[in-house]
Amino acid sequence: MPPASGYAASNGAAYERFIGRWTARLGREIAARSLPSAPGPLLDVGCGTGSLSAALAAMHPDRAITGIDPAVAYLDFARAREDCAQVTFASGDAQALDAEDRSFAGVYAAIVLNFLADPAAAAREMRRVLRAGGLAVAAGWDFRGGLVYQRLLWDSAASLDPDAAALRDRLFSHPLALPDGLDALWREAGFVDVTRDEVTIRMDFADFDDYWQPLLGGQGPVGGYVAGLEPDLRRRVEAAVRAAFLSGSPDGPRSLTATAWLVSGSAPNGDARP
Ligand SMILES: C[S@@+](CC[C@H](N)C(=O)[O-])C[C@H]1O[C@@H](n2cnc3c(N)ncnc32)[C@H](O)[C@@H]1O
């Protein structure tokens, strides 16, 4: 059994409402921009409810695809998806992959590595299981500069609650959220031809309720924070976030941008690793 994750991951449907509906958009961009040239199977590390796995399956109908994650509730959700019929989902830990050396032509991790206790171990594991000439891809939110939905929440809550300020600072200043964080990780792991790009999607909320209610589902650091607030503070945080969300106009649709860093690298051809 993989170790319990530090990422609050108790309910697949709640994850979908919270962020899976948006990581589906991100996953489609990642899959379209990151095409492995070598034939062979693909691995989605930290697959969650299957956002990227589904996108990979649509792009590569003839490849075997495996998704691994420690969250049983997310795996159950992913296994029930019709667009993931081609994908095998298994319980697993990115930091100790249960796979043979050099067994995949492409390895992917979308919005995962910054949540791990030891991201360097996960990068080494992704390198270990990648074939010579294979493609390794990681994406991570640009929390500090590019994730508007979290800016609204944390900056509003931080003015009322020091715990929110501390959580914001930890997430936003994580080395892998900084512009060159994922590149450095990939180079240290031994990938070559490392390149960085960025992907921006839009999160299209119908109204404030459509933004706020999914946060009460308790998934991830944001959901864990909001769902864990005692009622009076939660009401005050909600009022402050609502004012920031509305920004002077009546309630209704808001389209917020979300940018992720996207890093790619390869396992060297003629790779002589063990
Ligand atoms: C923000 S979600 C991203 C999920 C998915 N890749 C997506 O794009 O929607 C982070 C995921 O990392 C997973 N995770 C946490 N610890 C992990 C570990 N040690 N190994 C693999 N995945 C892990 C969580 O369970 C969760 O599914």
The ligand as a Tripos MOL2 file, in Angstrom:
@<TRIPOS>MOLECULE
LIG
   27    29     1     0     0
SMALL
NO_CHARGES

@<TRIPOS>ATOM
      1 C1         -4.1100   18.3010   -7.9040 C.3       1 LIG1
      2 S1         -4.3140   16.5910   -7.9680 S.3       1 LIG1
      3 C2         -3.9270   16.2650   -9.7010 C.3       1 LIG1
      4 C3         -4.6270   15.0420  -10.2220 C.3       1 LIG1
      5 C4         -4.5930   14.8810  -11.7370 C.3       1 LIG1
      6 N1         -3.2480   14.7160  -12.2300 N.3       1 LIG1
      7 C5         -5.2950   16.0150  -12.4340 C.2       1 LIG1
      8 O1         -4.6550   16.6440  -13.2970 O.co2     1 LIG1
      9 O2         -6.4610   16.2700  -12.1330 O.co2     1 LIG1
     10 C6         -2.9260   15.9280   -7.1160 C.3       1 LIG1
     11 C7         -2.9250   14.4110   -7.1010 C.3       1 LIG1
     12 O3         -1.6850   13.9580   -6.5380 O.3       1 LIG1
     13 C8         -1.9890   12.7520   -5.8840 C.3       1 LIG1
     14 N2         -0.8880   12.3570   -4.9960 N.ar      1 LIG1
     15 C9         -0.6460   12.7580   -3.7320 C.ar      1 LIG1
     16 N3          0.4170   12.1010   -3.2220 N.ar      1 LIG1
     17 C10         0.8700   11.2600   -4.2060 C.ar      1 LIG1
     18 C11         1.9370   10.3120   -4.3010 C.ar      1 LIG1
     19 N4          2.7560   10.0830   -3.2670 N.pl3     1 LIG1
     20 N5          2.0880    9.6390   -5.4600 N.ar      1 LIG1
     21 C12         1.2550    9.8660   -6.5190 C.ar      1 LIG1
     22 N6          0.2320   10.7610   -6.4740 N.ar      1 LIG1
     23 C13         0.0420   11.4490   -5.3410 C.ar      1 LIG1
     24 C14        -3.2870   13.0860   -5.1540 C.3       1 LIG1
     25 O4         -3.9530   11.9420   -4.6600 O.3       1 LIG1
     26 C15        -4.0360   13.8020   -6.2650 C.3       1 LIG1
     27 O5         -4.7780   12.9110   -7.0460 O.3       1 LIG1
@<TRIPOS>BOND
     1     1     2 1
     2     2     3 1
     3     2    10 1
     4     3     4 1
     5     4     5 1
     6     5     6 1
     7     5     7 1
     8     7     8 2
     9     7     9 1
    10    10    11 1
    11    11    12 1
    12    11    26 1
    13    12    13 1
    14    13    14 1
    15    13    24 1
    16    14    15 ar
    17    14    23 ar
    18    15    16 ar
    19    16    17 ar
    20    17    18 ar
    21    17    23 ar
    22    18    19 1
    23    18    20 ar
    24    20    21 ar
    25    21    22 ar
    26    22    23 ar
    27    24    25 1
    28    24    26 1
    29    26    27 1
@<TRIPOS>SUBSTRUCTURE
     1 LIG1         1 GROUP 0 **** ****
